[in-house]
């Protein structure tokens, strides 16, 4: 699961979300290496031929394009969402790939978690509302992950609200 929920006692919790990344740094090296090998093998037959110099720039451009695309994908997936939950407040911080942060905060008794199963912009559209605003949660998660997150976060919100009422 590309998220963790950490319960820091009965009245505090932390939620951290991030996009799933299937290509680790070692996988990046393997993909680039295998691609370079796959592009080089057919050109071995052209060694010593002027045709090699005609094809070589295109092979290098293809390899450079793959490198740039994979680097861009990694950079675009540096998104995190961090939520601090206490018996009083919920504070959400969304950090974009550029490092810019957007924040949302509301008092816990007024926070509502909503899962729109099919009528939202995406399947299993998950939002938090409170403090006069509504924010999307886990836009980068799959529909199944948003559904599981909804169930776990809903249970956590209920526990924190009941703990706040008992104190």
N, C-alpha and C positions, 0 to 999 in steps of 0.2 A: 504494500500500500504506500502510495506516495504522500502519506501524512502520518503524523504522530500526535496522540493526545496524551499529555502527561498530567496526572493528578498530583498537585503539590499540596496535599492536605485536603481536609474536607471543604475548604472554602476558596481554594485557588486551583486553577488548571491552565494549561497552555496547549494550544493547538498550533501545529506547524504544517503547512502544505507546500508541496513543490511538484513540478511536472515530472512525469516518469521519463527517465532517460535510458534507452536501451543500449546505446553505444558508449561504452566506457572508453577511457583513453587508450587502453590496450587494444580494444576493438577498432578504434580509429587507425592505429598503426597497421593493424592487420588488413583493414579495408584498403587503405592507401597502398600498402605493399602489394597486395594481391592484384589490385587494379593496375599498378605499374608493371607487374609481371605479365598480366594478361595483355597489356598494350605492347610490351616489348617482344614477346614471343613471336608474333607474326612478322615483326620487323627484322628478326634475325635472318630471314631468308633474303632480305634486301641489303644486307651488309655489303658495302663496296659499290652499291648501285646509286645513281643519282636520285632514284625514286625514294630512297630512304630520307633524303633531305626534304623532299616534298611532303612526306607523311609525318615526319618527326614534329613539326610545329603543331599539327592537329592533335597528335597523341599527347603532347605536353599541355596543350590547351584543355583537353578533356580531363587530364589528371589535375590540373590547376583548378578547373571548374568544380570537380568533386571535392577537392580540399576546401575551397572557399565555401561551398554549400554546406559541408559538414561543420565548419567553423561557425557559420552564420546560425545554423540550427542550434548549436550549443549556446551561442550568445543569446539567442531568442528564448531559450528555455531557462534562463537564469531568473525565473520568477519565483518569488516566495510570498506566502501569506502567513502572517503570525498573528495569533489571537490570544490575548490574555483575558482570562475570565476570573472574576472574583464574585463574592456574594453581593457586591455593589454595582460593578460595572463590567462591560464587555468592551475591549479595545482591540480593533482589527487594524493591522498595518499591511498594506499591499506594496511590495517592492518590485518595480518593473525591471526589465533587463538593463535599462539605462542607469539604474540605481535610484531613480526618483521614487519617493514614497508617498502613498496616499493613505490617509488615516480616517477611521470612523470610530466613534465611541457612543455608547448609549448606556443608560442605567439598566441593570439586569432585569428588574421587574417588567420593563417595557419592551424587552427584546423578544422578537418573534422569529422563529425559523420556519421558512416556507419552502416546500418542495413542489414545484409545478411539474407534474409528470409529463404532459404532452403539449400544453398550450403555450409554453414559454419559447424563447428563442432557440433553445436547444432541449433535447430530451433530458428529463430529471434536472430542471433548472432550479438551482439552490440559492435562496436569498436570505439575508438577515435584515430585519427592519427594526427601527427604534430610533429615538432621538430625531424624529422628523425626516429620516432618510431610509432608503432601502439600498442595500449593496449586494452584489453578486459574490458568491463564495465558491471558490474552486472551479473557475471557468475552464481551467486547463485539465481538469480531471475527466475521466470517462463517465458515461451515465451510470454505470454500475458502481464506480467509486463514489460518485456524488450521492447515490442512494444509500450506500453503506455509511458514508460520512454523516448524512442526515440522521440516520437512526442512532449512531453513537453520540452525535452532538446534541440531539434532542434529549437523550437520556441524561447527558451531562448537565444540560440547562435545567432540567427538572430537578436533579439532585442539588444543584447550587441554589436554585430558588427555594426549595424546601428547607435547605440548611439556613438560608437567610431568614426565612419566616420563623424558624425555631429559635433563632438567637434574639 
